[in-house]
Amino acid sequence: MSARETLVRELREHALVIGEVTLTSGKTAQYLVDAKRAILLPEGFRALGELVAEEARAVGATAVGGITMGADPIACAALAGGADVKAFFVRKERKEHGLSRWIEGPPLEPGERCLVVEDVVTTGGSTVKAIERIRDEGFSVAGVLVILDRLAGGDATIRAAAGPDARYTALTTIDDVYPERPDR
């Protein structure tokens, strides 16, 4: 079984929650994919690590990260998967003490090529915030990788923010994980 097939299986088995929920965007939905429930288990993490490391190499990334919580395990999986990158986390709010940083992790150098990562994309708002913060800090966006795209239009928003030189990759979509969903 390929890493992608393993990831899809793990998302179906552990991350798919059926029932009315409120999404980060504020919209309600009849299902949720809580990717962390699958990728923080050994098989899901190993598969993710392989896939993210492969994408980091493909886009020439020197760093992998995004908005904290959604991106944290993905950035760590890139390291575990053998990617020669720095992992980082973008804070939702600037830290008010210590170094007062927006981006946590090893220091990134000007011009670092970042692979921006996110667990699940609906509208793309969180990913766009990460892209903006990364650029504001002087780094470039080499690509964007998401574990699951809900196919709700977020990819277009992200592509517009990332620019034509940054590749958008969804490892899976909701069609892969929940093809029989009622809103299809």
N, CA, C and O of each residue as an XYZ file, in Angstrom:
736
protein
N       0.856     -1.185      0.000
C       0.000      0.000      0.000
C       0.893      1.236      0.000
O       1.841      1.320      0.780
N       0.592      2.188     -0.870
C       1.385      3.413     -0.947
C       1.134      4.296      0.276
O       0.165      4.105      1.011
N       2.024      5.262      0.476
C       1.865      6.206      1.589
C       0.548      6.971      1.449
O      -0.137      7.204      2.445
N       0.191      7.361      0.238
C      -1.065      8.087      0.042
C      -2.260      7.210      0.379
O      -3.190      7.663      1.046
N      -2.249      5.965     -0.073
C      -3.348      5.041      0.237
C      -3.453      4.813      1.741
O      -4.556      4.738      2.284
N      -2.320      4.705      2.409
C      -2.315      4.549      3.869
C      -2.912      5.776      4.529
O      -3.715      5.659      5.455
N      -2.524      6.957      4.057
C      -3.055      8.190      4.635
C      -4.568      8.262      4.466
O      -5.274      8.598      5.417
N      -5.075      7.957      3.288
C      -6.519      7.970      3.051
C      -7.216      6.993      3.993
O      -8.227      7.330      4.609
N      -6.678      5.795      4.103
C      -7.275      4.789      4.997
C      -7.301      5.273      6.443
O      -8.308      5.120      7.135
N      -6.208      5.849      6.891
C      -6.127      6.333      8.271
C      -7.088      7.499      8.514
O      -7.701      7.586      9.578
N      -7.219      8.390      7.534
C      -8.162      9.503      7.668
C      -9.594      8.978      7.752
O     -10.373      9.434      8.588
N      -9.941      8.026      6.894
C     -11.292      7.437      6.935
C     -11.576      6.782      8.277
O     -12.639      6.970      8.869
N     -10.613      6.017      8.739
C     -10.813      5.223      9.953
C     -10.808      6.047     11.233
O     -11.581      5.779     12.153
N      -9.928      7.056     11.291
C      -9.727      7.760     12.566
C     -10.158      9.224     12.582
O     -10.430      9.763     13.655
N     -10.228      9.880     11.428
C     -10.426     11.328     11.418
C     -11.813     11.784     10.983
O     -12.225     12.898     11.307
N     -12.530     10.951     10.262
C     -13.844     11.343      9.758
C     -14.879     11.293     10.880
O     -15.114     10.248     11.487
N     -15.490     12.447     11.140
C     -16.522     12.561     12.173
C     -17.806     12.981     11.466
O     -17.858     14.042     10.843
N     -18.827     12.161     11.560
C     -20.102     12.452     10.898
C     -21.087     12.990     11.929
O     -21.291     12.390     12.984
N     -21.691     14.129     11.608
C     -22.613     14.813     12.504
C     -22.405     16.307     12.358
O     -21.353     16.731     11.879
N     -23.368     17.112     12.755
C     -23.279     18.556     12.557
C     -22.169     19.159     13.401
O     -22.081     18.925     14.606
N     -21.317     19.947     12.733
C     -20.191     20.603     13.390
C     -20.039     22.017     12.840
O     -20.522     22.328     11.751
N     -19.362     22.866     13.606
C     -19.021     24.211     13.138
C     -17.553     24.192     12.746
O     -16.695     23.794     13.534
N     -17.270     24.623     11.526
C     -15.911     24.647     11.004
C     -15.196     25.916     11.450
O     -15.829     26.850     11.941
N     -13.880     25.948     11.282
C     -13.079     27.120     11.629
C     -13.609     28.369     10.930
O     -13.565     29.467     11.484
N     -14.106     28.189      9.717
C     -14.639     29.309      8.935
C     -15.928     29.876      9.521
O     -16.370     30.955      9.125
N     -16.539     29.143     10.472
C     -17.805     29.555     11.055
C     -18.999     28.891     10.390
O     -20.113     28.958     10.908
N     -18.782     28.259      9.261
C     -19.851     27.540      8.567
C     -20.152     26.243      9.299
O     -19.298     25.686      9.990
N     -21.389     25.770      9.134
C     -21.722     24.465      9.705
C     -21.651     23.416      8.600
O     -21.861     23.707      7.423
N     -21.352     22.207      9.009
C     -21.248     21.097      8.067
C     -21.788     19.837      8.730
O     -21.934     19.776      9.951
N     -22.079     18.845      7.917
C     -22.615     17.579      8.425
C     -21.516     16.555      8.702
O     -21.800     15.417      9.077
N     -20.266     16.962      8.517
C     -19.128     16.086      8.793
C     -17.894     16.942      9.008
O     -17.854     18.122      8.657
N     -16.915     16.324      9.583
C     -15.649     16.991      9.871
C     -14.543     15.975      9.656
O     -14.716     14.788      9.933
N     -13.420     16.437      9.168
C     -12.234     15.592      9.122
C     -11.230     16.224     10.084
O     -10.642     17.265      9.791
N     -11.047     15.584     11.226
C     -10.088     16.033     12.233
C      -8.794     15.268     11.980
O      -8.521     14.251     12.618
N      -8.011     15.773     11.045
C      -6.833     15.050     10.550
C      -5.870     14.658     11.661
O      -5.222     13.615     11.571
N      -5.763     15.473     12.704
C      -4.826     15.168     13.784
C      -5.139     13.821     14.436
O      -4.240     13.174     14.973
N      -6.389     13.397     14.397
C      -6.770     12.105     14.982
C      -6.151     10.938     14.212
O      -6.002      9.845     14.759
N      -5.797     11.160     12.965
C      -5.178     10.112     12.142
C      -3.665     10.278     12.037
O      -2.927      9.294     12.073
N      -3.205     11.517     11.907
C      -1.770     11.711     11.663
C      -0.938     11.662     12.935
O       0.291     11.618     12.870
N      -1.587     11.668     14.080
C      -0.849     11.537     15.331
C      -0.893     10.102     15.849
O      -0.709      9.853     17.040
N      -1.135      9.181     14.952
C      -1.007      7.747     15.195
C       0.130      7.244     14.302
O       0.393      7.837     13.256
N       0.803      6.169     14.693
C       2.012      5.749     13.961
C       1.859      5.591     12.454
O       2.669      6.145     11.712
N       0.865      4.867     11.970
C       0.759      4.642     10.520
C       0.471      5.931      9.760
O       1.066      6.182      8.712
N      -0.440      6.750     10.286
C      -0.754      8.019      9.636
C       0.438      8.958      9.625
O       0.687      9.642      8.632
N       1.179      8.993     10.735
C       2.342      9.883     10.836
C       3.444      9.445      9.875
O       4.054     10.281      9.209
N       3.701      8.140      9.800
C       4.736      7.643      8.885
C       4.381      7.961      7.431
O       5.224      8.426      6.664
N       3.129      7.706      7.065
C       2.698      7.988      5.686
C       2.809      9.478      5.394
O       3.309      9.873      4.340
N       2.349     10.297      6.318
C       2.423     11.749      6.138
C       3.870     12.198      6.008
O       4.194     13.012      5.142
N       4.738     11.676      6.859
C       6.143     12.056      6.808
C       6.757     11.800      5.443
O       7.484     12.640      4.913
N       6.463     10.636      4.877
C       6.988     10.293      3.554
C       6.481     11.273      2.496
O       7.248     11.749      1.660
N       5.189     11.565      2.543
C       4.575     12.429      1.533
C       5.030     13.883      1.650
O       5.281     14.534      0.635
N       5.138     14.391      2.862
C       5.553     15.788      3.042
C       7.030     15.951      2.697
O       7.412     16.936      2.065
N       7.862     14.997      3.104
C       9.285     15.070      2.766
C       9.474     15.053      1.250
O      10.304     15.785      0.711
N       8.701     14.215      0.574
C       8.762     14.138     -0.893
C       8.387     15.483     -1.527
O       9.053     15.944     -2.455
N       7.329     16.102     -1.027
C       6.893     17.391     -1.573
C       7.904     18.495     -1.259
O       8.154     19.356     -2.103
N       8.483     18.481     -0.066
C       9.490     19.489      0.297
C      10.675     19.415     -0.671
O      11.181     20.439     -1.129
N      11.102     18.202     -0.969
C      12.202     18.043     -1.936
C      11.765     18.515     -3.327
O      12.533     19.181     -4.022
N      10.553     18.178     -3.731
C      10.069     18.512     -5.081
C      10.015     20.018     -5.324
O      10.288     20.475     -6.433
N       9.665     20.790     -4.298
C       9.556     22.244     -4.481
C      10.814     22.992     -4.040
O      10.866     24.219     -4.121
N      11.820     22.265     -3.579
C      13.062     22.893     -3.145
C      12.926     23.693     -1.869
O      13.583     24.719     -1.697
N      12.063     23.219     -0.965
C      11.843     23.930      0.303
C      13.038     23.760      1.230
O      13.678     22.709      1.265
N      13.322     24.820      1.980
C      14.348     24.766      3.021
C      13.721     24.822      4.403
O      14.402     24.637      5.411
N      12.412     25.079      4.446
C      11.677     25.147      5.716
C      10.238     24.707      5.462
O       9.692     24.907      4.377
N       9.634     24.099      6.494
C       8.254     23.616      6.403
C       7.500     24.070      7.640
O       7.958     23.862      8.763
N       6.331     24.697      7.434
C       5.525     25.105      8.578
C       4.295     25.869      8.147
O       4.021     26.029      6.957
N       3.551     26.341      9.147
C       2.334     27.090      8.909
C       1.724     27.496     10.232
O       2.388     27.457     11.268
N       0.459     27.887     10.199
C      -0.234     28.337     11.414
C      -0.256     27.207     12.443
O      -0.584     26.059     12.142
N       0.105     27.582     13.661
C       0.217     26.594     14.728
C      -1.078     25.833     14.971
O      -2.173     26.370     14.801
N      -0.945     24.671     15.341
C      -1.840     23.545     15.586
C      -2.044     22.780     14.297
O      -1.651     21.615     14.233
N      -2.635     23.361     13.268
C      -2.856     22.611     12.037
C      -1.560     22.176     11.388
O      -1.464     21.069     10.859
N      -0.555     23.050     11.426
C       0.705     22.778     10.730
C       1.722     22.028     11.583
O       2.623     21.389     11.037
N       1.602     22.089     12.887
C       2.654     21.570     13.763
C       3.016     20.111     13.493
O       4.188     19.821     13.254
N       2.057     19.181     13.520
C       2.452     17.788     13.283
C       2.939     17.546     11.855
O       3.738     16.639     11.624
N       2.474     18.335     10.907
C       2.890     18.155      9.512
C       4.353     18.560      9.354
O       5.126     17.865      8.696
N       4.730     19.687      9.959
C       6.124     20.140      9.900
C       7.035     19.120     10.575
O       8.118     18.830     10.068
N       6.612     18.579     11.704
C       7.415     17.564     12.392
C       7.495     16.282     11.571
O       8.532     15.619     11.563
N       6.422     15.929     10.887
C       6.417     14.733     10.041
C       7.417     14.887      8.897
O       8.044     13.909      8.490
N       7.572     16.105      8.373
C       8.554     16.334      7.302
C       9.951     15.969      7.785
O      10.721     15.332      7.066
N      10.271     16.379      9.014
C      11.575     16.039      9.584
C      11.704     14.525      9.765
O      12.719     13.931      9.403
N      10.676     13.920     10.322
C      10.706     12.473     10.554
C      10.790     11.706      9.238
O      11.348     10.610      9.191
N      10.238     12.280      8.171
C      10.265     11.648      6.861
C      11.581     11.837      6.122
O      11.747     11.337      5.009
N      12.517     12.556      6.735
C      13.842     12.696      6.149
C      14.076     13.954      5.335
O      15.108     14.068      4.674
N      13.152     14.898      5.362
C      13.362     16.146      4.617
C      14.475     16.953      5.280
O      14.522     17.059      6.506
N      15.351     17.508      4.488
C      16.440     18.340      4.987
C      15.941     19.781      5.054
O      16.320     20.626      4.242
N      15.090     20.039      6.033
C      14.443     21.343      6.190
C      14.446     21.745      7.654
O      14.776     20.953      8.536
N      14.073     22.987      7.887
C      13.802     23.471      9.232
C      12.290     23.426      9.404
O      11.554     23.777      8.481
N      11.821     23.003     10.558
C      10.388     23.044     10.847
C      10.103     24.330     11.622
O      10.908     24.756     12.449
N       8.948     24.945     11.345
C       8.585     26.170     12.053
C       7.080     26.229     12.251
O       6.315     25.543     11.573
N       6.675     27.071     13.203
C       5.261     27.277     13.502
C       4.984     28.773     13.500
O       5.731     29.549     14.097
N       3.910     29.178     12.828
C       3.496     30.577     12.803
C       2.450     30.778     13.895
O       1.410     30.119     13.906
N       2.738     31.684     14.799
C       1.800     31.980     15.898
C       0.562     32.701     15.363
O       0.628     33.417     14.363
N      -0.551     32.501     16.037
C      -1.768     33.236     15.684
C      -1.677     34.668     16.179
O      -2.260     35.578     15.590
N      -0.941     34.861     17.266
C      -0.695     36.207     17.800
C       0.769     36.289     18.204
O       1.356     35.305     18.653
N       1.356     37.476     18.041
C       2.777     37.645     18.379
C       2.996     37.390     19.868
O       2.224     37.839     20.716
N       4.045     36.673     20.154
C       4.435     36.429     21.541
C       4.862     37.761     22.151
O       5.664     38.484     21.560
N       4.339     38.086     23.310
C       4.588     39.397     23.918
C       5.784     39.409     24.867
O       6.114     40.456     25.424
N       6.434     38.267     25.060
C       7.602     38.230     25.944
C       8.716     37.448     25.242
O       8.534     36.949     24.132
N       9.852     37.352     25.899
C      10.963     36.633     25.284
C      11.420     37.336     24.014
O      11.746     38.523     24.043
N      11.445     36.616     22.907
C      11.916     37.177     21.632
C      10.809     37.857     20.826
O      11.077     38.415     19.763
N       9.583     37.817     21.315
C       8.433     38.459     20.658
C       8.332     38.069     19.185
O       8.182     38.930     18.319
N       8.413     36.787     18.912
C       8.433     36.306     17.533
C       7.062     35.871     17.047
O       6.221     35.412     17.820
N       6.859     36.028     15.743
C       5.676     35.475     15.079
C       5.931     34.025     14.678
O       5.030     33.186     14.716
N       7.181     33.746     14.293
C       7.537     32.422     13.788
C       8.468     31.751     14.775
O       9.524     32.284     15.118
N       8.062     30.569     15.231
C       8.830     29.808     16.216
C       9.549     28.652     15.544
O       9.069     28.086     14.561
N      10.692     28.318     16.084
C      11.514     27.236     15.565
C      12.916     27.753     15.368
O      13.256     28.827     15.866
N      13.745     27.004     14.645
C      15.097     27.495     14.397
C      15.036     28.778     13.567
O      14.128     28.945     12.753
N      15.986     29.672     13.767
C      15.958     30.921     12.994
C      15.957     30.636     11.488
O      16.742     29.829     10.990
N      15.061     31.318     10.785
C      15.016     31.231      9.329
C      15.815     32.390      8.764
O      15.770     33.506      9.281
N      16.545     32.111      7.699
C      17.382     33.119      7.059
C      16.595     33.823      5.955
O      15.685     33.227      5.379
N      16.925     35.076      5.649
C      16.247     35.763      4.539
C      16.306     34.906      3.272
O      17.342     34.328      2.944
N      15.190     34.837      2.581
C      15.125     34.074      1.342
C      14.829     32.597      1.510
O      14.761     31.871      0.518
N      14.648     32.125      2.754
C      14.298     30.707      2.943
C      13.077     30.393      2.091
O      12.152     31.199      1.987
N      13.085     29.215      1.484
C      11.972     28.743      0.650
C      11.070     27.869      1.518
O      11.443     26.760      1.900
N       9.882     28.381      1.821
C       8.987     27.715      2.748
C       7.908     26.899      2.037
O       7.277     27.362      1.087
N       7.718     25.684      2.518
C       6.555     24.882      2.145
C       5.537     25.125      3.249
O       5.728     24.691      4.385
N       4.462     25.816      2.914
C       3.418     26.145      3.880
C       2.479     24.947      3.964
O       2.013     24.445      2.941
N       2.202     24.492      5.177
C       1.391     23.292      5.359
C       0.179     23.567      6.234
O       0.192     24.443      7.098
N      -0.872     22.787      5.980
C      -2.135     22.905      6.708
C      -2.780     21.532      6.742
O      -2.577     20.727      5.834
N      -3.555     21.260      7.784
C      -4.189     19.939      7.856
C      -5.419     19.853      6.954
O      -5.453     19.025      6.044
N      -6.420     20.685      7.187
C      -7.652     20.625      6.402
C      -7.981     22.024      5.890
O      -7.914     22.999      6.639
N      -8.336     22.115      4.611
C      -8.675     23.404      4.002
C     -10.140     23.425      3.598
O     -10.621     22.526      2.908
N     -10.838     24.458      4.035
C     -12.210     24.719      3.590
C     -12.187     26.020      2.791
O     -12.298     26.000      1.565
N     -12.040     27.159      3.489
C     -12.007     28.459      2.810
C     -10.587     28.901      2.470
O     -10.389     29.725      1.578
N      -9.605     28.359      3.172
C      -8.215     28.734      2.948
C      -7.737     29.890      3.797
O      -6.584     30.304      3.673
N      -8.585     30.420      4.655
C      -8.241     31.606      5.435
C      -7.005     31.459      6.308
O      -6.159     32.353      6.325
N      -6.883     30.365      7.024
C      -5.720     30.168      7.898
C      -4.438     30.048      7.090
O      -3.395     30.568      7.485
N      -4.518     29.371      5.973
C      -3.337     29.191      5.134
C      -2.896     30.523      4.538
O      -1.699     30.795      4.446
N      -3.847     31.347      4.135
C      -3.515     32.671      3.597
C      -2.840     33.514      4.675
O      -1.886     34.235      4.383
N      -3.317     33.435      5.912
C      -2.670     34.177      7.012
C      -1.231     33.730      7.181
O      -0.342     34.557      7.389
N      -0.993     32.427      7.093
C       0.377     31.907      7.209
C       1.238     32.434      6.068
O       2.363     32.876      6.300
N       0.730     32.396      4.848
C       1.471     32.886      3.682
C       1.837     34.357      3.878
O       2.979     34.750      3.641
N       0.880     35.160      4.305
C       1.131     36.588      4.512
C       2.183     36.822      5.590
O       3.080     37.648      5.415
N       2.080     36.106      6.694
C       3.035     36.271      7.797
C       4.431     35.850      7.354
O       5.409     36.528      7.669
N       4.533     34.753      6.635
C       5.830     34.256      6.150
C       6.472     35.285      5.225
O       7.667     35.561      5.335
N       5.697     35.841      4.331
C       6.237     36.867      3.420
C       6.604     38.149      4.181
O       7.629     38.769      3.901
N       5.762     38.540      5.143
C       6.053     39.733      5.943
C       7.379     39.589      6.687
O       8.067     40.580      6.933
N       7.730     38.372      7.040
C       8.973     38.121      7.775
C      10.171     37.973      6.839
O      11.293     37.771      7.304
N       9.950     38.070      5.520
C      11.058     38.071      4.568
C      11.382     36.738      3.923
O      12.461     36.573      3.353
N      10.466     35.785      4.003
C      10.707     34.467      3.434
C       9.815     34.258      2.216
O       8.802     34.939      2.056
N      10.192     33.320      1.364
C       9.397     33.074      0.164
C       8.561     31.807      0.324
O       8.861     30.945      1.150
N       7.522     31.716     -0.472
C       6.627     30.553     -0.445
C       6.949     29.701     -1.669
O       6.690     30.094     -2.807
N       7.519     28.524     -1.409
C       7.884     27.597     -2.485
C       6.693     26.742     -2.896
O       6.600     26.293     -4.038
N       5.788     26.525     -1.954
C       4.622     25.702     -2.230
C       3.711     25.643     -1.026
O       4.054     26.099      0.065
N       2.534     25.067     -1.252
C       1.553     24.865     -0.187
C       1.104     23.415     -0.260
O       0.760     22.914     -1.331
N       1.111     22.745      0.887
C       0.660     21.361      0.965
C      -0.414     21.259      2.038
O      -0.236     21.744      3.156
N      -1.522     20.628      1.693
C      -2.586     20.384      2.662
C      -2.847     18.888      2.716
O      -2.724     18.185      1.714
N      -3.208     18.415      3.896
C      -3.524     16.991      4.027
C      -4.829     16.685      3.319
O      -4.913     15.728      2.550
N      -5.857     17.501      3.578
C      -7.160     17.247      2.977
C      -7.807     18.548      2.536
O      -7.899     19.500      3.311
N      -8.250     18.584      1.300
C      -8.987     19.719      0.748
C     -10.461     19.329      0.738
O     -10.839     18.330      0.127
N     -11.294     20.120      1.416
C     -12.740     19.838      1.473
C     -13.449     20.183      0.162
O     -14.658     19.985      0.045
N     -12.716     20.692     -0.814
C     -13.272     21.055     -2.126
C     -14.376     22.105     -1.994
O     -15.416     22.030     -2.648
N     -14.115     23.089     -1.124
C     -15.086     24.156     -0.879
C     -14.595     25.505     -1.393
O     -15.129     26.544     -1.005
N     -13.585     25.501     -2.258
C     -13.101     26.738     -2.846
C     -11.841     27.300     -2.223
O     -11.273     28.257     -2.749
N     -11.394     26.737     -1.128
C     -10.199     27.245     -0.460
C      -8.946     27.163     -1.301
O      -8.048     27.994     -1.164
N      -8.876     26.172     -2.168
C      -7.673     26.029     -3.006
C      -7.462     27.250     -3.892
O      -6.324     27.688     -4.061
N      -8.519     27.809     -4.458
C      -8.391     28.991     -5.329
C      -7.895     30.194     -4.528
O      -7.062     30.962     -5.008
N      -8.401     30.352     -3.323
C      -7.974     31.447     -2.452
C      -6.497     31.299     -2.115
O      -5.747     32.274     -2.142
N      -6.087     30.088     -1.801
C      -4.691     29.825     -1.450
C      -3.787     30.034     -2.657
O      -2.736     30.665     -2.542
N      -4.186     29.512     -3.815
C      -3.374     29.679     -5.034
C      -3.164     31.158     -5.346
O      -2.062     31.563     -5.719
N      -4.211     31.964     -5.195
C      -4.105     33.402     -5.466
C      -3.127     34.062     -4.494
O      -2.331     34.910     -4.897
N      -3.181     33.681     -3.232
C      -2.289     34.269     -2.230
C      -0.853     33.792     -2.395
O       0.084     34.566     -2.201
N      -0.676     32.533     -2.751
C       0.665     31.957     -2.855
C       1.399     32.443     -4.098
O       2.624     32.566     -4.087
N       0.663     32.720     -5.163
C       1.273     33.201     -6.395
C       1.557     32.078     -7.380
O       1.508     30.900     -7.023
N       1.851     32.444     -8.608
C       1.989     31.469     -9.684
C       3.204     30.557     -9.571
O       3.235     29.490    -10.184
N       4.205     30.963     -8.795
C       5.420     30.161     -8.679
C       5.366     29.142     -7.538
O       6.294     28.350     -7.376
N       4.292     29.156     -6.747
C       4.159     28.243     -5.615
C       3.149     27.151     -5.959
O       1.996     27.440     -6.278
N       3.581     25.924     -5.892
C       2.721     24.786     -6.219
C       1.771     24.490     -5.059
O       2.176     24.503     -3.896
N       0.511     24.224     -5.385
C      -0.501     23.817     -4.405
C      -0.697     22.314     -4.534
O      -0.970     21.810     -5.623
N      -0.558     21.599     -3.421
C      -0.728     20.153     -3.420
C      -1.667     19.752     -2.297
O      -1.427     20.068     -1.131
N      -2.739     19.053     -2.654
C      -3.616     18.434     -1.665
C      -3.301     16.942     -1.684
O      -3.472     16.280     -2.708
N      -2.842     16.416     -0.551
C      -2.528     14.988     -0.486
C      -3.777     14.139     -0.682
O      -3.721     13.065     -1.281
N      -4.915     14.635     -0.166
C      -6.193     13.952     -0.336
C      -7.281     15.012     -0.454
O      -7.055     16.185     -0.157
N      -8.452     14.592     -0.887
C      -9.629     15.469     -0.881
C     -10.752     14.755     -0.143
O     -10.650     13.575      0.193
N     -11.797     15.480      0.092
C     -12.954     14.887      0.751
C     -13.549     13.775     -0.115
O     -14.153     12.841      0.411
N     -13.385     13.867     -1.425
C     -13.856     12.792     -2.307
C     -13.147     11.475     -2.015
O     -13.748     10.409     -2.143
N     -11.883     11.538     -1.627
C     -11.132     10.330     -1.283
C     -11.580      9.735      0.047
O     -11.710      8.519      0.183
N     -11.815     10.605      1.022
C     -12.066     10.164      2.394
C     -13.542      9.905      2.672
O     -13.868      9.005      3.446
N     -14.444     10.675      2.055
C     -15.876     10.522      2.334
C     -16.659     10.690      1.029
O     -17.428     11.641      0.887
N     -16.469      9.775      0.080
C     -17.116      9.922     -1.234
C     -18.644      9.835     -1.174
O     -19.321     10.364     -2.056
N     -19.190      9.186     -0.165
C     -20.637      9.021     -0.071
C     -21.311     10.124      0.756
O     -22.458      9.962      1.172
N     -20.619     11.234      0.998
C     -21.181     12.317      1.822
C     -22.457     12.856      1.210
O     -22.630     12.802     -0.007
N     -23.361     13.381      2.041
C     -24.674     13.827      1.547
C     -24.627     15.099      0.698
O     -25.542     15.325     -0.095
N     -23.606     15.928      0.833
C     -23.568     17.191      0.082
C     -22.775     17.081     -1.208
O     -22.423     18.101     -1.800
N     -22.495     15.906     -1.642
C     -21.707     15.720     -2.866
C     -22.520     16.010     -4.099
O     -22.010     15.903     -5.215
